[in-house]
Amino acid sequence: MERLYHRNGIISRAKKYFWPYIELLTRPSGHKLFMLLLAALSMQMVTSVQHIWKWFLRGMSKVSLNAYYYLLTYTEMPIEKFAAVTVRKAVGLIGETEAKLPVLLLLDDTLQAKFGTHFECYSTMHDHARHKGSEYLKGHCFVALTICVPVAIGNTIKYLNVPVRFRMRGTDENRLVMASEMITEAMKELKDVPMVVLLCDSWYPKV
């Protein structure tokens, strides 16, 4: 794989771009993480780790399928540091002209129904978006944070949405606390931004 970095300029540039994430892990774990990212970019559709290993990863390196499972299951991923890198990269896209515009933080929760009971963090939750049938849903709750930065595209300025965090709520966790922690961590990287606006729906102040 190291030889491929030198032969293929695109892969080499991709590794350079993802290096701030890779260097947060040990060398073996960082290598496997980059291979997963490269597979996701190349295939543009990820149905499972087994799927991308069978059709992409197996032909690119000698790393076994179980090694990728181990990486995602047992390796201590510094998620907060990954999120900080993402925020810095997003802010780095803002040019001098767009710097006077506000940066947006979008906070939202998502409920995912599960048709079974043998799932971690499975619970019964109130779904405020339902207007027909039962107002309760059995499944998982996720809290997501996205940063939107103004970028120049041609002669216009548009906001680019960059996902920062996506966390599944544990049975003993509160969405408000989770959201507050995400915002606090993101704001550490936005302290030099002149204006940051937080956007959220009605569930945030009421939780």
Backbone as ProteinMPNN parsed JSONL, in Angstrom:
{"seq_chain_A": "MERLYHRNGIISRAKKYFWPYIELLTRPSGHKLFMLLLAALSMQMVTSVQHIWKWFLRGMSKVSLNAYYYLLTYTEMPIEKFAAVTVRKAVGLIGETEAKLPVLLLLDDTLQAKFGTHFECYSTMHDHARHKGSEYLKGHCFVALTICVPVAIGNTIKYLNVPVRFRMRGTDENRLVMASEMITEAMKELKDVPMVVLLCDSWYPKV", "coords_chain_A": {"N_chain_A": [[0.827, -1.206, 0.0], [2.012, 1.237, 0.696], [3.648, 1.771, -1.494], [1.731, 2.313, -3.374], [0.83, 4.8, -2.564], [2.822, 6.489, -3.494], [2.779, 6.017, -6.239], [0.265, 6.739, -7.076], [-1.1, 9.782, -7.386], [-3.563, 10.83, -6.553], [-4.41, 9.221, -4.403], [-2.332, 9.754, -2.679], [-2.735, 12.496, -2.183], [-5.209, 12.324, -0.957], [-4.556, 10.973, 1.396], [-2.953, 12.904, 2.595], [-4.848, 14.88, 3.054], [-6.547, 13.622, 4.919], [-4.794, 13.225, 6.97], [-4.68, 14.743, 9.478], [-6.662, 13.416, 10.947], [-5.806, 10.742, 10.878], [-3.336, 10.778, 12.226], [-4.036, 10.882, 14.843], [-4.333, 8.365, 15.777], [-2.757, 5.143, 16.431], [-0.108, 3.913, 14.286], [-0.814, 1.409, 12.857], [-3.641, 1.372, 13.29], [-4.338, 3.849, 12.219], [-3.696, 3.436, 9.544], [-5.591, 1.493, 8.792], [-7.942, 2.955, 9.24], [-7.67, 4.962, 7.271], [-7.839, 3.359, 4.983], [-10.493, 2.51, 5.148], [-11.801, 4.972, 4.814], [-10.903, 5.616, 2.246], [-12.067, 3.551, 0.804], [-14.789, 4.143, 1.178], [-14.966, 6.601, -0.178], [-14.289, 5.803, -2.755], [-16.159, 3.789, -3.487], [-18.547, 5.016, -2.974], [-20.824, 4.151, -1.775], [-21.765, 2.558, 1.096], [-22.669, -0.348, 2.447], [-22.039, -2.227, 4.334], [-19.27, -3.202, 6.449], [-18.226, -5.621, 5.699], [-19.051, -5.74, 3.043], [-17.588, -3.636, 1.73], [-15.061, -4.553, 2.257], [-14.967, -6.961, 0.834], [-15.287, -6.145, -1.853], [-13.479, -4.112, -2.256], [-11.414, -3.454, -0.216], [-10.066, -5.895, 0.24], [-8.625, -6.348, -2.061], [-6.789, -4.319, -2.001], [-5.063, -4.354, 0.19], [-3.452, -6.51, 2.639], [-4.818, -6.703, 4.964], [-6.995, -8.229, 7.258], [-10.556, -8.991, 7.341], [-11.55, -9.196, 9.951], [-9.79, -7.549, 11.306], [-10.607, -4.984, 10.627], [-13.153, -4.991, 11.768], [-12.367, -5.179, 14.447], [-11.048, -2.731, 14.724], [-13.189, -0.883, 14.57], [-14.751, -1.692, 16.671], [-13.316, -2.088, 19.118], [-11.124, -0.348, 19.254], [-10.009, 2.65, 20.77], [-11.431, 5.366, 19.756], [-10.687, 8.74, 19.269], [-13.119, 10.574, 19.356], [-13.996, 13.198, 19.98], [-11.732, 14.698, 19.33], [-11.556, 14.12, 16.62], [-13.871, 15.432, 15.774], [-13.148, 18.074, 16.355], [-11.093, 18.479, 14.51], [-12.596, 18.342, 12.155], [-14.235, 20.629, 12.41], [-12.27, 22.638, 12.314], [-11.281, 22.252, 9.719], [-13.564, 22.871, 8.235], [-13.957, 25.601, 8.88], [-11.642, 26.542, 7.763], [-12.256, 26.738, 5.113], [-13.446, 29.122, 4.672], [-13.271, 32.173, 3.026], [-11.605, 35.432, 2.82], [-13.487, 37.385, 2.101], [-15.904, 36.176, 2.809], [-15.657, 35.994, 5.499], [-16.908, 37.83, 7.124], [-19.465, 37.003, 7.365], [-21.926, 35.106, 9.255], [-21.174, 31.995, 10.95], [-22.883, 28.944, 11.01], [-24.314, 26.728, 13.385], [-25.936, 23.749, 13.351], [-28.28, 21.992, 15.146], [-29.808, 18.962, 15.882], [-32.179, 16.288, 16.499], [-32.704, 12.821, 15.852], [-34.942, 10.188, 15.378], [-34.831, 6.72, 15.19], [-36.626, 4.057, 14.158], [-36.89, 0.722, 15.472], [-37.495, -2.639, 14.824], [-37.753, -4.723, 16.942], [-36.365, -6.002, 20.024], [-33.881, -6.573, 21.008], [-31.611, -4.733, 21.095], [-28.869, -2.564, 21.708], [-29.204, 0.263, 23.82], [-31.87, 0.57, 23.207], [-35.134, 1.908, 23.344], [-38.341, 3.292, 24.417], [-39.686, 6.121, 22.979], [-40.903, 9.512, 22.862], [-42.28, 10.839, 19.962], [-42.244, 13.815, 18.606], [-42.767, 14.649, 16.064], [-44.656, 13.103, 14.89], [-47.899, 12.905, 13.608], [-49.975, 11.273, 13.195], [-51.543, 8.284, 14.309], [-49.801, 6.451, 16.892], [-47.992, 8.457, 19.244], [-45.63, 7.611, 20.149], [-42.5, 5.948, 19.799], [-40.524, 3.08, 19.217], [-37.155, 2.455, 19.518], [-34.069, 3.892, 18.491], [-32.367, 6.907, 19.498], [-30.764, 9.648, 18.051], [-28.403, 12.275, 18.284], [-27.414, 15.047, 16.469], [-24.858, 17.182, 15.131], [-24.132, 19.809, 12.995], [-21.999, 21.874, 11.048], [-22.231, 24.897, 9.29], [-20.739, 26.662, 6.792], [-19.912, 29.756, 5.144], [-19.122, 29.875, 1.736], [-17.469, 30.852, -1.285], [-18.862, 30.321, -4.394], [-18.393, 30.439, -7.599], [-19.846, 33.391, -8.648], [-21.409, 33.725, -6.469], [-22.326, 33.375, -2.973], [-22.542, 30.63, -0.94], [-23.832, 28.442, 1.614], [-22.047, 25.821, 3.021], [-22.691, 22.626, 4.17], [-21.359, 20.734, 6.764], [-21.087, 17.736, 8.37], [-20.532, 17.225, 11.839], [-20.77, 15.851, 14.382], [-22.405, 12.795, 15.359], [-24.282, 11.228, 17.456], [-25.424, 8.363, 19.224], [-27.964, 8.194, 21.605], [-27.589, 7.075, 24.903], [-29.319, 4.866, 27.198], [-29.379, 6.079, 29.674], [-28.811, 8.714, 29.223], [-29.177, 12.252, 28.58], [-30.663, 14.227, 26.1], [-30.285, 16.987, 25.997], [-27.986, 17.415, 27.542], [-26.119, 15.973, 26.02], [-26.209, 17.458, 23.629], [-25.329, 19.95, 24.56], [-22.699, 19.362, 25.293], [-21.585, 18.761, 22.781], [-21.806, 21.247, 21.489], [-20.239, 22.864, 23.149], [-17.661, 21.74, 22.772], [-17.34, 22.223, 20.025], [-17.35, 25.019, 19.957], [-14.917, 25.648, 21.064], [-13.19, 25.546, 18.953], [-14.131, 27.582, 17.484], [-13.676, 30.028, 18.566], [-12.416, 32.272, 17.519], [-14.029, 33.102, 15.503], [-16.056, 35.66, 14.237], [-18.95, 35.698, 14.398], [-21.227, 33.32, 15.504], [-24.016, 31.362, 14.96], [-26.533, 29.533, 16.517], [-28.721, 27.059, 15.5], [-31.732, 25.367, 16.079], [-34.429, 22.959, 16.599], [-37.661, 22.787, 18.257], [-37.32, 20.922, 20.304], [-34.954, 21.265, 21.728], [-34.772, 23.489, 23.718], [-36.755, 22.573, 25.432], [-36.16, 20.175, 26.591]], "CA_chain_A": [[0.0, 0.0, 0.0], [2.884, 2.41, 0.725], [4.074, 2.034, -2.865], [0.607, 2.899, -4.087], [0.783, 6.219, -2.22], [3.768, 7.213, -4.334], [2.428, 5.86, -7.642], [-1.03, 7.351, -7.355], [-1.143, 11.11, -6.78], [-4.863, 11.074, -5.925], [-4.393, 8.562, -3.103], [-1.377, 10.494, -1.852], [-3.38, 13.735, -1.738], [-6.273, 11.947, -0.018], [-3.927, 10.68, 2.681], [-2.519, 14.18, 3.162], [-6.048, 15.573, 3.537], [-7.059, 12.936, 6.104], [-3.727, 13.017, 7.938], [-4.999, 15.226, 10.827], [-7.433, 12.376, 11.63], [-5.001, 9.526, 10.963], [-2.249, 10.909, 13.193], [-4.572, 10.765, 16.196], [-4.332, 6.949, 16.114], [-1.488, 4.468, 16.215], [0.144, 3.736, 12.855], [-1.671, 0.371, 12.264], [-5.047, 1.787, 13.309], [-4.475, 4.946, 11.268], [-3.673, 2.852, 8.196], [-6.892, 0.858, 8.534], [-8.939, 4.021, 9.135], [-7.542, 5.576, 5.955], [-8.348, 2.421, 3.992], [-11.956, 2.574, 5.201], [-12.202, 6.242, 4.2], [-10.629, 5.501, 0.814], [-13.09, 2.661, 0.251], [-16.064, 4.868, 1.155], [-14.888, 7.593, -1.245], [-14.205, 5.137, -4.048], [-17.381, 3.044, -3.793], [-19.649, 5.976, -2.839], [-21.956, 3.518, -1.106], [-21.288, 1.613, 2.1], [-23.77, -1.098, 3.055], [-21.476, -2.906, 5.491], [-17.818, -3.343, 6.386], [-17.961, -6.837, 4.927], [-19.259, -5.418, 1.628], [-16.473, -2.87, 1.165], [-13.854, -5.387, 2.319], [-15.027, -7.957, -0.235], [-15.213, -5.56, -3.188], [-12.45, -3.074, -2.373], [-10.285, -3.519, 0.707], [-9.33, -7.148, 0.115], [-7.697, -6.248, -3.183], [-5.869, -3.206, -1.804], [-4.07, -4.664, 1.222], [-3.57, -7.841, 3.23], [-5.498, -6.589, 6.258], [-8.156, -9.115, 7.288], [-11.858, -8.406, 7.661], [-11.662, -9.112, 11.415], [-8.997, -6.409, 11.774], [-11.452, -3.792, 10.49], [-14.163, -5.106, 12.813], [-11.713, -4.857, 15.71], [-10.801, -1.286, 14.732], [-14.43, -0.146, 14.807], [-15.422, -2.168, 17.882], [-12.529, -2.03, 20.339], [-10.141, 0.733, 19.283], [-10.498, 3.877, 21.393], [-11.415, 6.448, 18.785], [-10.809, 10.066, 19.908], [-14.185, 11.207, 18.584], [-14.007, 14.647, 20.207], [-10.629, 15.271, 18.557], [-11.967, 14.025, 15.216], [-14.837, 16.508, 15.547], [-12.409, 19.338, 16.363], [-10.419, 18.567, 13.205], [-13.626, 18.632, 11.155], [-14.623, 22.037, 12.546], [-11.16, 23.464, 11.814], [-11.246, 22.125, 8.259], [-14.709, 23.612, 7.697], [-13.664, 27.037, 9.022], [-10.556, 26.852, 6.84], [-12.799, 26.962, 3.767], [-13.999, 30.484, 4.598], [-12.349, 33.159, 2.481], [-11.597, 36.745, 3.475], [-14.749, 38.086, 1.825], [-17.009, 35.526, 3.516], [-15.357, 35.951, 6.925], [-17.808, 38.726, 7.851], [-20.767, 36.337, 7.492], [-21.966, 34.204, 10.418], [-21.065, 30.544, 10.832], [-24.075, 28.351, 11.614], [-24.273, 25.396, 13.993], [-27.263, 23.144, 13.284], [-28.447, 20.94, 16.139], [-31.076, 18.259, 15.665], [-32.247, 14.907, 16.95], [-33.334, 11.918, 14.895], [-35.408, 8.935, 15.961], [-34.767, 5.615, 14.245], [-37.44, 2.939, 14.645], [-36.32, -0.622, 15.449], [-38.547, -3.642, 14.946], [-37.193, -5.775, 17.774], [-36.041, -5.509, 21.363], [-32.524, -6.957, 21.391], [-30.676, -3.735, 20.594], [-28.296, -1.704, 22.731], [-29.788, 1.612, 23.923], [-33.243, 0.516, 22.692], [-36.079, 2.459, 24.312], [-39.578, 3.88, 23.897], [-39.505, 7.577, 22.996], [-41.966, 10.346, 22.308], [-41.937, 11.395, 18.652], [-43.03, 15.044, 18.464], [-43.028, 14.91, 14.648], [-45.743, 12.251, 14.432], [-49.216, 13.532, 13.698], [-50.974, 10.23, 12.987], [-51.228, 7.075, 15.053], [-49.161, 6.611, 18.201], [-46.961, 9.48, 19.345], [-44.439, 6.995, 20.717], [-41.722, 5.149, 18.859], [-39.539, 2.205, 19.852], [-35.94, 2.402, 18.706], [-32.878, 4.636, 18.922], [-32.359, 8.362, 19.35], [-29.451, 10.185, 17.703], [-28.252, 13.729, 18.329], [-26.471, 15.394, 15.408], [-24.39, 18.553, 15.044], [-23.583, 20.144, 11.681], [-21.527, 23.245, 10.908], [-22.472, 25.46, 7.963], [-19.792, 27.759, 6.581], [-20.116, 30.458, 3.866], [-18.034, 29.726, 0.767], [-17.724, 31.469, -2.59], [-19.001, 29.393, -5.513], [-18.614, 31.33, -8.726], [-20.111, 34.771, -8.23], [-22.357, 33.721, -5.354], [-21.875, 32.812, -1.707], [-23.473, 29.627, -0.454], [-23.426, 27.791, 2.862], [-21.681, 24.42, 2.884], [-23.003, 21.858, 5.377], [-20.349, 19.732, 7.096], [-21.436, 17.007, 9.602], [-19.477, 17.247, 12.863], [-20.983, 14.749, 15.326], [-23.66, 12.051, 15.246], [-24.179, 10.343, 18.614], [-26.61, 7.657, 19.68], [-28.202, 8.451, 23.023], [-27.687, 5.914, 25.776], [-30.578, 4.82, 27.954], [-29.286, 6.943, 30.854], [-28.31, 10.019, 28.797], [-30.149, 13.288, 28.276], [-30.334, 14.871, 24.821], [-29.816, 18.344, 26.259], [-26.591, 17.317, 27.994], [-25.334, 15.565, 24.854], [-26.128, 18.591, 22.712], [-24.502, 20.987, 25.174], [-21.301, 18.931, 25.202], [-21.177, 18.919, 21.38], [-21.667, 22.674, 21.193], [-19.082, 23.361, 23.91], [-16.445, 21.292, 22.092], [-17.238, 22.916, 18.738], [-17.059, 26.432, 20.183], [-13.49, 25.799, 21.357], [-12.525, 25.754, 17.669], [-14.762, 28.725, 16.813], [-13.515, 31.202, 19.43], [-11.95, 33.422, 16.74], [-15.032, 33.437, 14.484], [-16.795, 36.837, 14.724], [-20.349, 35.446, 14.738], [-21.693, 31.94, 15.38], [-25.45, 31.298, 15.24], [-27.008, 28.182, 16.778], [-30.088, 26.795, 15.019], [-32.266, 24.085, 16.556], [-35.878, 22.935, 16.626], [-38.283, 23.061, 19.539], [-37.024, 19.972, 21.374], [-33.752, 21.598, 22.491], [-34.999, 24.232, 24.962], [-37.784, 21.984, 26.269], [-35.739, 18.911, 27.199]], "C_chain_A": [[0.864, 1.259, 0.0], [3.368, 2.768, -0.676], [2.97, 2.72, -3.656], [0.473, 4.389, -3.79], [1.66, 7.033, -3.172], [3.375, 7.137, -5.811], [1.159, 6.627, -8.005], [-1.138, 8.687, -6.625], [-2.439, 11.387, -6.056], [-4.895, 10.459, -4.535], [-3.453, 9.294, -2.147], [-1.99, 11.78, -1.321], [-4.498, 13.444, -0.738], [-5.693, 11.665, 1.36], [-3.473, 11.963, 3.359], [-3.706, 14.928, 3.749], [-6.546, 14.954, 4.846], [-6.014, 12.775, 7.212], [-4.045, 13.564, 9.333], [-5.86, 14.255, 11.629], [-6.557, 11.146, 11.893], [-3.962, 9.609, 12.072], [-2.728, 10.842, 14.64], [-4.586, 9.315, 16.683], [-2.923, 6.383, 16.0], [-1.319, 4.221, 14.716], [-0.716, 2.63, 12.24], [-3.142, 0.777, 12.202], [-5.287, 2.917, 12.323], [-4.499, 4.455, 9.839], [-5.029, 2.241, 7.858], [-7.997, 1.904, 8.415], [-8.881, 4.676, 7.76], [-8.079, 4.66, 4.868], [-9.871, 2.417, 3.973], [-12.464, 3.855, 4.539], [-12.016, 6.197, 2.687], [-11.67, 4.621, 0.137], [-14.434, 3.372, 0.133], [-16.083, 5.899, 0.031], [-14.939, 6.933, -2.628], [-15.514, 4.463, -4.441], [-18.627, 3.916, -3.733], [-20.913, 5.364, -2.252], [-21.418, 2.458, -0.163], [-22.486, 0.932, 2.734], [-23.309, -1.84, 4.302], [-19.964, -2.956, 5.338], [-17.444, -4.564, 5.558], [-18.076, -6.565, 3.432], [-18.065, -4.671, 1.041], [-15.16, -3.642, 1.26], [-13.82, -6.362, 1.143], [-14.741, -7.341, -1.593], [-14.133, -4.5, -3.344], [-11.228, -3.356, -1.513], [-9.44, -4.77, 0.519], [-8.306, -7.097, -1.007], [-6.655, -5.158, -3.028], [-4.782, -3.493, -0.777], [-4.343, -6.05, 1.782], [-4.266, -7.817, 4.595], [-6.78, -7.414, 6.222], [-9.435, -8.362, 7.63], [-11.999, -8.227, 9.166], [-10.881, -7.925, 11.98], [-9.792, -5.117, 11.678], [-12.58, -3.809, 11.518], [-13.578, -4.716, 14.172], [-11.474, -3.353, 15.832], [-12.052, -0.525, 15.141], [-15.102, -0.529, 16.119], [-14.635, -1.869, 19.157], [-11.516, -0.889, 20.407], [-10.745, 1.989, 19.892], [-10.342, 5.026, 20.423], [-11.577, 7.792, 19.503], [-11.844, 10.919, 19.166], [-14.206, 12.719, 18.745], [-12.903, 15.332, 19.406], [-10.913, 15.205, 17.059], [-12.91, 15.18, 14.872], [-14.147, 17.86, 15.495], [-11.683, 19.542, 15.036], [-11.421, 18.949, 12.119], [-14.045, 20.09, 11.198], [-13.528, 22.945, 11.989], [-11.08, 23.413, 10.284], [-12.384, 22.926, 7.619], [-14.447, 25.115, 7.756], [-12.567, 27.457, 8.053], [-11.015, 27.105, 5.42], [-13.313, 28.394, 3.575], [-12.936, 31.447, 4.092], [-12.45, 34.497, 3.202], [-12.912, 37.484, 3.282], [-15.89, 37.506, 2.641], [-16.829, 35.554, 5.038], [-16.295, 36.828, 7.752], [-19.188, 38.103, 8.065], [-20.758, 35.371, 8.673], [-21.738, 32.742, 10.028], [-22.245, 29.943, 11.586], [-23.763, 26.992, 12.211], [-25.703, 24.86, 14.013], [-27.332, 21.964, 14.242], [-29.802, 20.28, 15.939], [-31.007, 16.866, 16.263], [-33.018, 14.089, 15.923], [-33.721, 10.644, 15.612], [-35.411, 7.86, 14.875], [-35.519, 4.423, 14.822], [-36.689, 1.618, 14.505], [-37.436, -1.632, 15.691], [-37.987, -4.878, 15.657], [-36.843, -5.18, 19.122], [-34.596, -5.778, 21.764], [-31.493, -6.02, 20.751], [-30.14, -2.926, 21.77], [-28.934, -0.321, 22.665], [-31.192, 1.691, 23.324], [-34.201, 1.049, 23.76], [-37.332, 2.951, 23.608], [-39.506, 5.389, 24.071], [-40.707, 8.291, 22.402], [-41.49, 10.979, 21.007], [-42.813, 12.613, 18.393], [-43.392, 15.344, 17.012], [-44.185, 14.07, 14.11], [-47.085, 12.942, 14.643], [-50.342, 12.525, 13.478], [-50.557, 8.995, 13.78], [-50.591, 7.384, 16.396], [-48.09, 7.695, 18.159], [-45.664, 8.918, 19.911], [-43.8, 6.037, 19.71], [-40.707, 4.323, 19.629], [-38.308, 2.111, 18.954], [-34.799, 3.175, 19.334], [-33.058, 6.131, 18.69], [-30.921, 8.808, 19.064], [-29.491, 11.708, 17.817], [-27.136, 14.096, 17.351], [-26.12, 16.874, 15.457], [-23.717, 18.756, 13.688], [-23.119, 21.597, 11.695], [-21.752, 23.683, 9.465], [-21.585, 26.69, 7.794], [-20.054, 28.417, 5.221], [-18.891, 30.31, 2.962], [-18.449, 30.354, -0.561], [-17.756, 30.393, -3.656], [-19.37, 30.228, -6.731], [-18.764, 32.759, -8.238], [-21.087, 34.858, -7.059], [-21.712, 33.108, -4.108], [-22.947, 31.852, -1.204], [-22.928, 29.011, 0.83], [-23.21, 26.298, 2.607], [-21.921, 23.706, 4.209], [-21.968, 20.762, 5.59], [-20.752, 19.033, 8.399], [-20.263, 16.972, 10.57], [-19.597, 16.051, 13.803], [-22.328, 14.098, 15.057], [-23.603, 10.976, 16.32], [-25.494, 9.675, 18.944], [-26.766, 7.86, 21.179], [-28.3, 7.142, 23.794], [-28.964, 5.97, 26.599], [-30.563, 5.743, 29.165], [-28.777, 8.343, 30.503], [-29.458, 10.967, 28.474], [-29.721, 14.013, 27.001], [-29.767, 16.271, 25.018], [-28.346, 18.343, 26.668], [-25.683, 16.941, 26.822], [-25.13, 16.731, 23.902], [-25.225, 19.688, 23.26], [-23.018, 20.643, 25.073], [-20.771, 19.107, 23.776], [-20.9, 20.384, 21.051], [-20.438, 23.252, 21.89], [-17.776, 22.993, 23.225], [-16.253, 22.026, 20.777], [-16.83, 24.369, 18.922], [-15.597, 26.668, 20.553], [-12.707, 26.081, 20.08], [-13.067, 26.983, 16.94], [-14.573, 30.022, 17.598], [-13.066, 32.442, 18.679], [-12.917, 33.819, 15.623], [-15.892, 34.583, 15.01], [-18.23, 36.546, 15.154], [-20.694, 33.979, 14.473], [-23.151, 31.905, 15.811], [-25.848, 29.835, 15.414], [-28.457, 28.065, 16.33], [-30.54, 25.431, 15.509], [-33.784, 24.135, 16.533], [-36.381, 23.0, 18.061], [-37.886, 22.107, 20.65], [-35.883, 20.438, 22.278], [-34.042, 22.368, 23.77], [-35.986, 23.568, 25.915], [-37.314, 20.732, 26.987], [-35.302, 19.141, 28.639]], "O_chain_A": [[0.496, 2.253, -0.627], [3.483, 3.948, -1.007], [3.227, 3.587, -4.491], [0.054, 5.16, -4.653], [1.286, 8.126, -3.597], [3.609, 8.086, -6.559], [1.017, 7.105, -9.131], [-1.253, 8.725, -5.4], [-2.444, 12.099, -5.052], [-5.353, 11.096, -3.586], [-3.743, 9.434, -0.959], [-1.799, 12.128, -0.156], [-4.715, 14.205, 0.205], [-6.265, 12.066, 2.373], [-3.597, 12.095, 4.577], [-3.596, 15.54, 4.811], [-6.922, 15.672, 5.772], [-6.323, 12.244, 8.278], [-3.706, 12.901, 10.313], [-5.806, 14.258, 12.858], [-6.568, 10.584, 12.988], [-3.727, 8.63, 12.781], [-1.915, 10.756, 15.56], [-4.823, 9.06, 17.863], [-2.008, 7.06, 15.53], [-2.287, 4.312, 13.961], [-1.313, 2.862, 11.189], [-3.812, 0.557, 11.193], [-6.323, 2.949, 11.659], [-5.235, 4.987, 9.008], [-5.553, 2.449, 6.764], [-8.893, 1.763, 7.583], [-9.919, 4.921, 7.146], [-8.711, 5.132, 3.923], [-10.478, 2.33, 2.905], [-13.442, 3.826, 3.792], [-12.863, 6.679, 1.936], [-12.106, 4.912, -0.977], [-15.135, 3.232, -0.869], [-17.101, 6.059, -0.643], [-15.563, 7.456, -3.552], [-15.936, 4.552, -5.594], [-19.642, 3.606, -4.357], [-21.964, 6.006, -2.238], [-20.692, 1.558, -0.586], [-23.239, 1.562, 3.477], [-24.096, -2.059, 5.223], [-19.435, -2.777, 4.241], [-16.468, -4.544, 4.808], [-17.294, -7.092, 2.64], [-17.579, -5.03, -0.031], [-14.25, -3.428, 0.459], [-12.772, -6.564, 0.529], [-14.032, -7.936, -2.405], [-13.893, -4.031, -4.456], [-10.12, -3.485, -2.035], [-8.216, -4.708, 0.63], [-7.248, -7.722, -0.923], [-5.728, -5.072, -3.834], [-3.689, -2.933, -0.864], [-5.342, -6.685, 1.442], [-4.288, -8.83, 5.295], [-7.56, -7.316, 5.275], [-9.397, -7.243, 8.142], [-12.518, -7.205, 9.616], [-11.258, -7.361, 13.007], [-9.673, -4.247, 12.542], [-12.927, -2.769, 12.079], [-14.218, -4.009, 14.95], [-11.667, -2.77, 16.899], [-11.982, 0.382, 15.971], [-15.933, 0.222, 16.629], [-15.21, -1.448, 20.16], [-11.094, -0.502, 21.496], [-11.874, 2.354, 19.565], [-9.258, 5.591, 20.279], [-12.521, 7.958, 20.275], [-11.497, 11.856, 18.447], [-14.407, 13.447, 17.773], [-13.109, 16.418, 18.864], [-10.558, 16.119, 16.315], [-12.775, 15.821, 13.829], [-14.512, 18.708, 14.681], [-11.661, 20.651, 14.502], [-11.126, 19.782, 11.263], [-14.198, 20.726, 10.155], [-13.817, 23.908, 11.278], [-10.836, 24.434, 9.64], [-12.194, 23.577, 6.592], [-14.692, 25.824, 6.78], [-12.557, 28.592, 7.575], [-10.256, 27.629, 4.605], [-13.579, 28.82, 2.452], [-11.843, 31.532, 4.651], [-13.284, 34.669, 4.09], [-13.398, 38.138, 4.205], [-16.752, 38.245, 3.117], [-17.739, 35.183, 5.779], [-16.462, 36.598, 8.949], [-19.987, 38.611, 8.852], [-19.7, 34.871, 9.054], [-22.07, 32.319, 8.921], [-22.568, 30.389, 12.686], [-23.036, 26.196, 11.617], [-26.581, 25.461, 14.631], [-26.524, 21.04, 14.152], [-30.823, 20.96, 15.837], [-29.925, 16.33, 16.503], [-33.879, 14.611, 15.216], [-32.927, 10.081, 16.366], [-35.93, 8.071, 13.779], [-35.117, 3.849, 15.834], [-35.945, 1.415, 13.545], [-38.218, -1.503, 16.634], [-37.779, -5.928, 15.049], [-37.008, -3.979, 19.335], [-34.136, -5.249, 22.776], [-30.631, -6.445, 19.982], [-30.871, -2.638, 22.717], [-29.175, 0.204, 21.579], [-31.65, 2.778, 22.972], [-34.096, 0.69, 24.933], [-37.389, 3.021, 22.38], [-39.29, 5.881, 25.179], [-41.425, 7.752, 21.559], [-40.419, 11.585, 20.961], [-43.975, 12.48, 18.009], [-44.235, 16.203, 16.752], [-44.646, 14.3, 12.991], [-47.364, 13.486, 15.711], [-51.52, 12.874, 13.563], [-49.369, 8.698, 13.906], [-50.815, 8.45, 16.969], [-47.373, 7.836, 17.169], [-44.707, 9.661, 20.129], [-44.476, 5.412, 18.893], [-40.1, 4.808, 20.584], [-38.403, 1.739, 17.784], [-34.584, 3.123, 20.545], [-33.8, 6.557, 17.805], [-29.984, 8.396, 19.749], [-30.493, 12.341, 17.485], [-26.046, 13.525, 17.399], [-26.96, 17.715, 15.777], [-22.85, 17.98, 13.286], [-23.775, 22.454, 12.287], [-21.492, 22.925, 8.531], [-21.677, 27.643, 8.567], [-20.379, 27.729, 4.254], [-17.765, 30.586, 3.377], [-19.629, 30.38, -0.911], [-16.797, 29.637, -3.812], [-20.511, 30.666, -6.877], [-17.916, 33.272, -7.508], [-21.539, 35.946, -6.703], [-20.695, 32.419, -4.187], [-24.112, 32.223, -1.061], [-21.727, 29.051, 1.097], [-24.07, 25.613, 2.054], [-21.416, 24.13, 5.249], [-21.726, 19.951, 4.695], [-20.759, 19.678, 9.447], [-19.128, 16.719, 10.166], [-18.627, 15.318, 13.999], [-23.267, 14.744, 14.594], [-22.963, 9.94, 16.138], [-26.547, 10.313, 18.949], [-25.805, 7.712, 21.934], [-29.005, 6.219, 23.388], [-29.612, 7.013, 26.681], [-31.624, 6.152, 29.639], [-28.355, 9.084, 31.391], [-30.563, 10.539, 28.14], [-28.553, 14.37, 26.846], [-28.87, 16.69, 24.287], [-27.56, 19.166, 26.198], [-24.61, 17.519, 26.651], [-24.02, 16.968, 23.425], [-24.447, 20.287, 22.517], [-22.185, 21.509, 24.803], [-19.639, 19.55, 23.585], [-19.896, 20.716, 20.421], [-19.688, 24.031, 21.3], [-16.879, 23.828, 23.104], [-15.134, 22.412, 20.44], [-16.048, 24.898, 18.132], [-15.089, 27.774, 20.375], [-11.685, 26.767, 20.111], [-12.533, 27.382, 15.905], [-15.246, 31.013, 17.317], [-13.303, 33.558, 19.142], [-12.654, 34.766, 14.88], [-16.41, 34.494, 16.123], [-18.689, 37.082, 16.163], [-20.485, 33.464, 13.374], [-23.489, 32.365, 16.902], [-25.542, 28.997, 14.566], [-29.309, 28.861, 16.723], [-29.814, 24.446, 15.369], [-34.371, 25.214, 16.458], [-35.601, 23.244, 18.981], [-38.082, 22.421, 21.824], [-35.829, 20.066, 23.45], [-33.596, 21.943, 24.836], [-36.059, 23.947, 27.084], [-37.99, 20.26, 27.901], [-34.911, 18.195, 29.324]]}, "name": "protein", "num_of_chains": 1, "seq": "MERLYHRNGIISRAKKYFWPYIELLTRPSGHKLFMLLLAALSMQMVTSVQHIWKWFLRGMSKVSLNAYYYLLTYTEMPIEKFAAVTVRKAVGLIGETEAKLPVLLLLDDTLQAKFGTHFECYSTMHDHARHKGSEYLKGHCFVALTICVPVAIGNTIKYLNVPVRFRMRGTDENRLVMASEMITEAMKELKDVPMVVLLCDSWYPKV"}
